[in-house]
């Protein structure tokens, strides 16, 4: 968040406590090995405490969420919801809930797997504007997704 151009990549493969069955998956193990070989990335393979997870998210300028839209479908993403609440933009796939919830800039939605990297690159070039737009949108997101809003919906259900 400075004028200095710096890219620090933290790869979180399991946000917080509990079992991580993916760590036993040979495909995930190969992916982790490839990511470890990058050297310029921090791979977080162990579960984080909720406080550590939120601290990491709070430090982020941009999230990259390359979810499989077919497998993910209509399911929501706690990571995206928490990022939106903190004013952090995210690059997300089309064709699932994430695209509906991406926020004020639909340009962060990629259509095909091949579009993921170019979409992330465009986002990085526009990062100051994205951070401002998402910070401005966070209060409305938080108000809509609050306990008071839920209670209001329940009390006025028709």
Backbone torsions as a table, in degrees:
resi	resn	phi	psi	omega
1	UNK	NA	28.5	177.1
2	UNK	-117.6	175.5	177.3
3	UNK	-68.0	-24.4	-179.9
4	UNK	-65.0	135.1	177.3
5	UNK	-86.6	115.2	-176.2
6	UNK	-148.4	134.1	177.7
7	UNK	-120.0	118.5	175.6
8	UNK	-119.4	126.0	-175.2
9	UNK	-112.1	120.2	174.0
10	UNK	-114.0	124.2	-177.2
11	UNK	-108.3	111.2	-177.5
12	UNK	-99.9	115.3	-176.7
13	UNK	-100.4	-8.6	177.3
14	UNK	-158.8	105.6	-169.1
15	UNK	-60.5	-47.1	-177.0
16	UNK	-150.4	177.6	-171.0
17	UNK	-39.4	168.9	-179.5
18	UNK	110.2	-176.6	-178.8
19	UNK	-77.5	151.1	177.0
20	UNK	-125.9	79.4	-177.6
21	UNK	-62.4	-23.3	179.3
22	UNK	-63.5	-26.0	-178.3
23	UNK	-67.1	-18.9	176.9
24	UNK	-89.9	-7.2	-177.5
25	UNK	-79.1	124.4	-179.6
26	UNK	-58.8	-33.3	178.9
27	UNK	-65.8	-43.8	178.7
28	UNK	-65.7	-40.5	179.0
29	UNK	-61.1	-41.9	177.9
30	UNK	-66.0	-40.2	178.7
31	UNK	-63.7	-43.3	178.1
32	UNK	-61.2	-42.0	179.0
33	UNK	-61.6	-42.8	179.4
34	UNK	-64.7	-41.7	-180.0
35	UNK	-67.2	-38.7	177.9
36	UNK	-61.3	-33.0	-177.2
37	UNK	-71.9	-14.0	179.8
38	UNK	-63.4	-35.9	179.9
39	UNK	78.0	-36.4	-177.9
40	UNK	-90.6	1.3	-178.2
41	UNK	-115.3	148.5	173.4
42	UNK	-101.6	118.7	179.9
43	UNK	-100.6	118.7	-179.6
44	UNK	-102.8	102.6	-174.5
45	UNK	-100.8	-11.9	-178.9
46	UNK	-102.9	151.3	178.5
47	UNK	-59.9	144.5	177.6
48	UNK	-102.6	152.9	170.4
49	UNK	-68.4	157.4	177.2
50	UNK	-54.4	-40.9	179.6
51	UNK	-64.5	-42.3	179.1
52	UNK	-65.9	-40.9	177.4
53	UNK	-60.7	-48.8	-179.2
54	UNK	-64.6	-35.9	176.8
55	UNK	-63.6	-42.8	178.2
56	UNK	-63.0	-44.8	179.3
57	UNK	-63.8	-40.2	-180.0
58	UNK	-61.9	-31.1	-179.4
59	UNK	-81.5	-12.2	-175.4
60	UNK	-74.0	144.9	172.3
61	UNK	-101.4	-26.1	-177.5
62	UNK	-156.1	133.2	174.4
63	UNK	-101.4	143.2	173.9
64	UNK	-114.0	113.1	-175.7
65	UNK	-118.8	80.7	-176.6
66	UNK	-81.7	54.0	-179.5
67	UNK	-67.2	153.0	173.6
68	UNK	-81.3	111.3	-175.2
69	UNK	-64.1	-30.2	179.0
70	UNK	-70.0	-45.8	179.5
71	UNK	-70.4	-34.2	-175.4
72	UNK	-81.6	-41.4	176.5
73	UNK	52.5	-128.8	-174.6
74	UNK	-84.7	0.2	-178.8
75	UNK	-65.5	146.4	177.7
76	UNK	-85.7	168.6	179.3
77	UNK	-124.0	114.2	176.4
78	UNK	-60.5	-35.4	-179.8
79	UNK	-62.9	-46.0	178.8
80	UNK	-65.9	-42.8	-179.7
81	UNK	-60.4	-43.5	179.3
82	UNK	-67.6	-37.3	177.3
83	UNK	-64.2	-45.4	178.2
84	UNK	-59.3	-40.2	179.8
85	UNK	-63.6	-29.5	-179.1
86	UNK	-95.2	-1.6	179.9
87	UNK	79.4	27.9	-179.6
88	UNK	-103.0	121.6	178.0
89	UNK	-73.1	159.5	-179.3
90	UNK	-143.6	141.7	172.0
91	UNK	-88.0	124.5	-173.6
92	UNK	-135.8	159.1	178.4
93	UNK	-80.9	152.7	171.5
94	UNK	-75.6	163.9	172.3
95	UNK	84.5	15.9	177.0
96	UNK	-153.3	177.7	-176.9
97	UNK	-54.3	-37.3	-176.6
98	UNK	-56.1	-39.6	179.8
99	UNK	-65.6	-36.4	178.0
100	UNK	-68.1	-29.3	-174.6
101	UNK	-105.1	10.0	-172.9
102	UNK	-60.2	-30.0	178.0
103	UNK	109.1	-154.4	-169.2
104	UNK	-70.8	-6.1	-177.3
105	UNK	-130.8	98.9	180.0
106	UNK	-67.3	-11.0	176.6
107	UNK	-68.2	-8.5	178.0
108	UNK	-87.7	-0.8	179.5
109	UNK	-94.7	126.1	176.5
110	UNK	-103.8	145.7	-174.3
111	UNK	-89.9	-42.4	-177.7
112	UNK	-123.8	157.7	179.2
113	UNK	-53.6	-38.1	-179.3
114	UNK	-65.6	-17.7	-179.7
115	UNK	-88.0	-7.5	-174.9
116	UNK	-60.5	-54.1	-177.3
117	UNK	-64.0	-47.1	178.0
118	UNK	-60.4	-35.2	178.2
119	UNK	-66.3	-42.9	177.6
120	UNK	-63.7	-40.7	179.4
121	UNK	-63.3	-43.0	177.3
122	UNK	-62.0	-40.9	179.6
123	UNK	-62.5	-42.5	179.6
124	UNK	-63.2	-37.4	178.5
125	UNK	-67.1	-25.8	-177.2
126	UNK	-107.0	15.1	-170.3
127	UNK	-54.4	-46.2	179.8
128	UNK	-57.4	-42.9	178.7
129	UNK	-67.2	-39.4	178.7
130	UNK	-64.2	-45.2	179.7
131	UNK	-60.1	-40.7	178.6
132	UNK	-65.5	-44.3	-178.8
133	UNK	-65.1	-41.4	-178.6
134	UNK	-74.2	-33.5	174.6
135	UNK	-64.4	-40.2	179.2
136	UNK	-68.3	-31.4	-178.2
137	UNK	-83.9	-17.9	-175.6
138	UNK	-59.3	-43.8	-179.4
139	UNK	-59.4	-39.9	178.7
140	UNK	-66.8	-41.2	176.3
141	UNK	-58.8	-47.5	-178.3
142	UNK	-64.0	-39.8	179.5
143	UNK	-65.9	-42.7	-178.5
144	UNK	-68.9	-34.3	-176.5
145	UNK	-101.8	36.7	-177.8
146	UNK	-103.6	161.4	173.9
147	UNK	-58.2	-37.7	179.5
148	UNK	-63.2	-39.2	178.2
149	UNK	-66.2	-42.1	176.8
150	UNK	-60.8	-46.6	179.8
151	UNK	-61.1	-42.4	178.2
152	UNK	-60.3	-42.3	177.3
153	UNK	-62.8	-42.9	-179.5
154	UNK	-67.1	-39.9	-178.5
155	UNK	-73.7	-24.7	-177.4
156	UNK	-112.6	23.8	179.6
157	UNK	-65.2	135.2	178.1
158	UNK	-133.1	NA	NA
